[in-house]
Amino acid sequence: VLLVASGGDLVQPGGSLRLSCVVSGFTASPNPMSWVRQAPGKGLEWVSIIHSGGRTYYADSVKGRFTISRDNSKDTVYLQMNSLRTEDTAVYYCAVHPNYFDPWGQGTLVTVSS
Amino acid sequence: EIVMTQSPATLSVSPGERVTLSCRASQSFSSDLAWYQQRPGRAPRLLIQGASTRATGIPARFSGSGSGTEFTLTISSLQSEDFAVYYCQQYNKWPHTFGQGTKLEIK
């Protein structure tokens, strides 16, 4: 089972970015998938989840700015991030999330800075 | 939201020692708790779920226990690869929340 996250970059405050997480080695579609982030030198923060039926939930810190989606035909989960703030700077991990997180992708770095 | 508090923040231990990490929840729940290990520059890895069930491939020296508001992760004999940061996570209520982590460093 492999989750590969990509799309991280340096972006200015107020900008947008889309992250992708491609799953291989198993079928992602029946499984809830989440994004978790980790600011530099800090702990883990759950960001968003998408269930197999499409229901989505967000942490209060990103609600209204981030949108999670999935393309089951491509075994891919996305995180559209708009109105980015400096405090969104972090490594973003995708993970299978039935309740606990397992497995995890390798992470992609998002840096929000002018 | 359930706040998870881990203690201590850093623990200095020697290889071969037994160590116990603590995780306290602000609200009581049964066993909806997981433990993760994160080595530097790596993604977290699931160690324990259901408070006490080892994940696939996790060595037997790792064990978890607890319920209610007090949970522990014990490593029976520290190996060099165990020096890392450990996080607990509750999945009893949304949002699922993590503790701030305990760093195990070599004494």
Interface residues (C-beta under 8 A of the other chain):
Chain A: G43 L44 E45 W46 Y57 A59 D60 Y93 H97 N99 Y100 F101 D102 P103 W104 G105 Q106 G107
Chain B: D32 A34 Y36 A43 P44 R45 L46 Q49 A55 Y87 Q89 Y91 W94 P95 H96 T97 F98 G99 Q100 G101
